[in-house]
């Protein structure tokens, strides 16, 4: 949702969405929207990692990262 909010577009809006979600990584929001800080790109990309252990461990950890921007 954060990725879509920043870009104004669905991450996997065309084709077989489920298959794309399982096999593809989206581009960082900053690749399509100028002015997004690299640190925010990093946070968003950590949120969409395929492996659960690579994502934030909790909403509290995500919030801490966002507050640290």
LOZADO-396850 format. One record per atom (N, C-alpha, C): x, y, z; residue number from 1; residue in three letters. Coordinates in nm, 4 decimals. Last residue first. Example, Ala and Ser with C-alpha at 12.3 -4.5 7.8 and 13.67 -1.06 7.14 Angstrom:
REM LOZADO-396850
ATOM         x         y         z    n  res
ATOM    1.2850   -0.2250    0.7080    2  ser
ATOM    1.3670   -0.1060    0.7140    2  ser
ATOM    1.2900    0.0030    0.7870    2  ser
ATOM    1.3190   -0.5690    0.7800    1  ala
ATOM    1.2300   -0.4500    0.7800    1  ala
ATOM    1.3200   -0.3300    0.7800    1  ala
//
This chain:
REM LOZADO-396850
ATOM         x         y         z    n  res
ATOM    1.3415    0.8769    0.9293   69  unk
ATOM    1.3714    0.9444    0.8016   69  unk
ATOM    1.4061    1.0897    0.8224   69  unk
ATOM    1.2599    0.7520    1.1575   68  unk
ATOM    1.4014    0.7847    1.1465   68  unk
ATOM    1.4387    0.8552    1.0170   68  unk
ATOM    0.9997    0.6816    1.1208   67  unk
ATOM    1.0268    0.7992    1.2059   67  unk
ATOM    1.1714    0.8449    1.1942   67  unk
ATOM    1.0402    0.4497    0.9723   66  unk
ATOM    0.9775    0.5669    0.9101   66  unk
ATOM    1.0028    0.6932    0.9899   66  unk
ATOM    1.1515    0.2843    1.1690   65  unk
ATOM    1.2283    0.3172    1.0485   65  unk
ATOM    1.1719    0.4406    0.9802   65  unk
ATOM    0.9373    0.2700    1.3473   64  unk
ATOM    1.0656    0.3263    1.3915   64  unk
ATOM    1.1505    0.3668    1.2719   64  unk
ATOM    0.7486    0.1387    1.1866   63  unk
ATOM    0.7232    0.2750    1.2326   63  unk
ATOM    0.8519    0.3430    1.2783   63  unk
ATOM    0.8742   -0.1115    1.1634   62  unk
ATOM    0.8505   -0.0290    1.0450   62  unk
ATOM    0.8290    0.1166    1.0851   62  unk
ATOM    0.8623   -0.1922    1.4310   61  unk
ATOM    0.9934   -0.1765    1.3656   61  unk
ATOM    0.9813   -0.0912    1.2394   61  unk
ATOM    0.5847   -0.2056    1.4620   60  unk
ATOM    0.6624   -0.1145    1.5467   60  unk
ATOM    0.8001   -0.0883    1.4847   60  unk
ATOM    0.5166   -0.4107    1.2990   59  unk
ATOM    0.4727   -0.2766    1.2610   59  unk
ATOM    0.5498   -0.1723    1.3408   59  unk
ATOM    0.8034   -0.6304    1.2706   58  unk
ATOM    0.6769   -0.5865    1.3303   58  unk
ATOM    0.6399   -0.4488    1.2757   58  unk
ATOM    1.0201   -0.6937    1.1180   57  unk
ATOM    0.9695   -0.7958    1.2105   57  unk
ATOM    0.8341   -0.7597    1.2694   57  unk
ATOM    1.0297   -0.6218    0.7715   56  unk
ATOM    1.0302   -0.5725    0.9093   56  unk
ATOM    0.9649   -0.6765    0.9985   56  unk
ATOM    1.1638   -0.8978    0.5736   55  unk
ATOM    1.0768   -0.7817    0.5973   55  unk
ATOM    1.0941   -0.7324    0.7403   55  unk
ATOM    1.3056   -1.1268    0.5717   54  unk
ATOM    1.3734   -1.0091    0.5166   54  unk
ATOM    1.2910   -0.8818    0.5362   54  unk
ATOM    1.1336   -1.3231    0.6541   53  unk
ATOM    1.2401   -1.2829    0.7469   53  unk
ATOM    1.3188   -1.1616    0.6980   53  unk
ATOM    0.9673   -1.3620    0.4258   52  unk
ATOM    0.9174   -1.2909    0.5450   52  unk
ATOM    1.0277   -1.2438    0.6396   52  unk
ATOM    1.0778   -1.3011    0.1020   51  unk
ATOM    1.1007   -1.3828    0.2208   51  unk
ATOM    1.0575   -1.3057    0.3460   51  unk
ATOM    1.0194   -1.0861   -0.0701   50  unk
ATOM    0.9493   -1.2139   -0.0853   50  unk
ATOM    0.9610   -1.3003    0.0405   50  unk
ATOM    0.9698   -0.7481    0.0359   49  unk
ATOM    1.0575   -0.8635    0.0153   49  unk
ATOM    0.9768   -0.9924    0.0122   49  unk
ATOM    0.8363   -0.5137    0.0854   48  unk
ATOM    0.7854   -0.6008   -0.0217   48  unk
ATOM    0.8764   -0.7201   -0.0521   48  unk
ATOM    0.9743   -0.3754    0.2847   47  unk
ATOM    0.8358   -0.4174    0.3092   47  unk
ATOM    0.7860   -0.5181    0.2061   47  unk
ATOM    1.2085   -0.3051    0.1596   46  unk
ATOM    1.2150   -0.4054    0.2662   46  unk
ATOM    1.0749   -0.4587    0.2963   46  unk
ATOM    1.1094   -0.1089   -0.0093   45  unk
ATOM    1.1583   -0.2335   -0.0682   45  unk
ATOM    1.1762   -0.3429    0.0377   45  unk
ATOM    1.0488    0.0914    0.1770   44  unk
ATOM    0.9429    0.0316    0.0957   44  unk
ATOM    0.9888   -0.1032    0.0401   44  unk
ATOM    1.3089    0.1469    0.2720   43  unk
ATOM    1.2040    0.0999    0.3627   43  unk
ATOM    1.0933    0.0296    0.2846   43  unk
ATOM    1.4353    0.2397    0.0384   42  unk
ATOM    1.4873    0.1216    0.1085   42  unk
ATOM    1.3819    0.0617    0.2012   42  unk
ATOM    1.2842    0.4703   -0.0163   41  unk
ATOM    1.2874    0.3594   -0.1128   41  unk
ATOM    1.3311    0.2302   -0.0431   41  unk
ATOM    1.3678    0.6176    0.2024   40  unk
ATOM    1.2280    0.5748    0.1945   40  unk
ATOM    1.2131    0.4619    0.0933   40  unk
ATOM    1.6347    0.6601    0.1333   39  unk
ATOM    1.6042    0.5884    0.2581   39  unk
ATOM    1.4593    0.5398    0.2597   39  unk
ATOM    1.6133    0.8141   -0.1027   38  unk
ATOM    1.6613    0.6754   -0.1096   38  unk
ATOM    1.6295    0.5954    0.0170   38  unk
ATOM    1.3122    1.0107   -0.1237   37  unk
ATOM    1.4458    0.9878   -0.0673   37  unk
ATOM    1.4866    0.8406   -0.0766   37  unk
ATOM    1.1656    1.1101   -0.4178   36  unk
ATOM    1.1513    1.0175   -0.3061   36  unk
ATOM    1.2912    0.9872   -0.2525   36  unk
ATOM    1.2083    1.2661   -0.6425   35  unk
ATOM    1.2061    1.3312   -0.5122   35  unk
ATOM    1.1848    1.2384   -0.3940   35  unk
ATOM    1.0056    1.1239   -0.8982   34  unk
ATOM    1.1204    1.2063   -0.8591   34  unk
ATOM    1.1009    1.2614   -0.7184   34  unk
ATOM    0.9047    0.8055   -0.9470   33  unk
ATOM    0.8611    0.9344   -0.8910   33  unk
ATOM    0.9831    1.0096   -0.8403   33  unk
ATOM    1.0219    0.5747   -1.0351   32  unk
ATOM    0.9167    0.6335   -1.1186   32  unk
ATOM    0.8663    0.7685   -1.0688   32  unk
ATOM    1.2147    0.5115   -0.8563   31  unk
ATOM    1.2456    0.4875   -0.9969   31  unk
ATOM    1.1415    0.5507   -1.0887   31  unk
ATOM    1.1092    0.5442   -0.6052   30  unk
ATOM    1.1920    0.6518   -0.6588   30  unk
ATOM    1.2311    0.6329   -0.8037   30  unk
ATOM    0.9937    0.2933   -0.5514   29  unk
ATOM    0.9088    0.4068   -0.5882   29  unk
ATOM    0.9879    0.5211   -0.6519   29  unk
ATOM    1.1771    0.0249   -0.7081   28  unk
ATOM    1.1601    0.1181   -0.5961   28  unk
ATOM    1.0734    0.2366   -0.6407   28  unk
ATOM    0.9871   -0.2182   -0.8894   27  unk
ATOM    1.0913   -0.1162   -0.8878   27  unk
ATOM    1.0712   -0.0295   -0.7634   27  unk
ATOM    0.8975   -0.5381   -0.7454   26  unk
ATOM    0.8673   -0.4089   -0.8069   26  unk
ATOM    0.9903   -0.3190   -0.8060   26  unk
ATOM    0.9986   -0.8608   -0.8390   25  unk
ATOM    1.0111   -0.7527   -0.7406   25  unk
ATOM    0.9756   -0.6227   -0.8111   25  unk
ATOM    0.8187   -1.1581   -0.9259   24  unk
ATOM    0.8848   -1.0319   -0.9591   24  unk
ATOM    0.8953   -0.9404   -0.8379   24  unk
ATOM    0.6792   -1.3878   -0.8384   23  unk
ATOM    0.8052   -1.4017   -0.9114   23  unk
ATOM    0.8835   -1.2729   -0.9326   23  unk
ATOM    0.4427   -1.3237   -0.7014   22  unk
ATOM    0.5274   -1.4312   -0.6520   22  unk
ATOM    0.6672   -1.4309   -0.7137   22  unk
ATOM    0.3346   -1.1227   -0.8560   21  unk
ATOM    0.3646   -1.0949   -0.7165   21  unk
ATOM    0.4591   -1.1998   -0.6589   21  unk
ATOM    0.2901   -1.2570   -1.0951   20  unk
ATOM    0.3899   -1.1491   -1.0919   20  unk
ATOM    0.4316   -1.1196   -0.9486   20  unk
ATOM    0.0848   -1.4297   -1.0108   19  unk
ATOM    0.2114   -1.4836   -1.0606   19  unk
ATOM    0.3215   -1.3776   -1.0547   19  unk
ATOM   -0.1135   -1.2377   -0.9418   18  unk
ATOM   -0.0617   -1.3330   -0.8435   18  unk
ATOM    0.0734   -1.3895   -0.8868   18  unk
ATOM   -0.1586   -1.1015   -1.1868   17  unk
ATOM   -0.1082   -1.0299   -1.0694   17  unk
ATOM   -0.0476   -1.1269   -0.9685   17  unk
ATOM   -0.1111   -1.1363   -1.5019   16  unk
ATOM   -0.1424   -1.2269   -1.3929   16  unk
ATOM   -0.0796   -1.1715   -1.2651   16  unk
ATOM   -0.1649   -0.7984   -1.6215   15  unk
ATOM   -0.1293   -0.9385   -1.6382   15  unk
ATOM   -0.1741   -1.0231   -1.5204   15  unk
ATOM   -0.1079   -0.5181   -1.4051   14  unk
ATOM   -0.1396   -0.5760   -1.5350   14  unk
ATOM   -0.0972   -0.7216   -1.5394   14  unk
ATOM   -0.0281   -0.4137   -1.1555   13  unk
ATOM   -0.1606   -0.3856   -1.2067   13  unk
ATOM   -0.1989   -0.4500   -1.3378   13  unk
ATOM    0.1463   -0.4264   -0.9225   12  unk
ATOM    0.1343   -0.5327   -1.0224   12  unk
ATOM   -0.0038   -0.5228   -1.0862   12  unk
ATOM    0.1132   -0.1736   -0.7993   11  unk
ATOM    0.2453   -0.2336   -0.8151   11  unk
ATOM    0.2436   -0.3380   -0.9262   11  unk
ATOM   -0.0802    0.0938   -0.9215   10  unk
ATOM   -0.0752   -0.0409   -0.8673   10  unk
ATOM    0.0612   -0.1018   -0.8956   10  unk
ATOM    0.0185    0.4321   -0.8453    9  unk
ATOM   -0.0091    0.3237   -0.9403    9  unk
ATOM   -0.0047    0.1898   -0.8681    9  unk
ATOM    0.1211    0.6294   -0.6887    8  unk
ATOM   -0.0096    0.6534   -0.7491    8  unk
ATOM   -0.0491    0.5470   -0.8494    8  unk
ATOM    0.3551    0.6115   -0.5432    7  unk
ATOM    0.3638    0.6179   -0.6898    7  unk
ATOM    0.2315    0.6531   -0.7569    7  unk
ATOM    0.2825    0.6122   -0.2725    6  unk
ATOM    0.3909    0.6989   -0.3192    6  unk
ATOM    0.3917    0.7168   -0.4708    6  unk
ATOM    0.0792    0.4201   -0.2682    5  unk
ATOM    0.0522    0.5565   -0.2232    5  unk
ATOM    0.1576    0.6532   -0.2764    5  unk
ATOM    0.2150    0.1910   -0.3484    4  unk
ATOM    0.1090    0.2450   -0.4341    4  unk
ATOM    0.0743    0.3887   -0.3965    4  unk
ATOM    0.3850    0.1597   -0.1271    3  unk
ATOM    0.4408    0.1736   -0.2621    3  unk
ATOM    0.3372    0.2390   -0.3531    3  unk
ATOM    0.1961    0.1228    0.0765    2  unk
ATOM    0.2853    0.2387    0.0801    2  unk
ATOM    0.3449    0.2652   -0.0576    2  unk
ATOM    0.0836   -0.1187    0.0000    1  unk
ATOM    0.0000    0.0000    0.0000    1  unk
ATOM    0.0884    0.1255    0.0000    1  unk
//
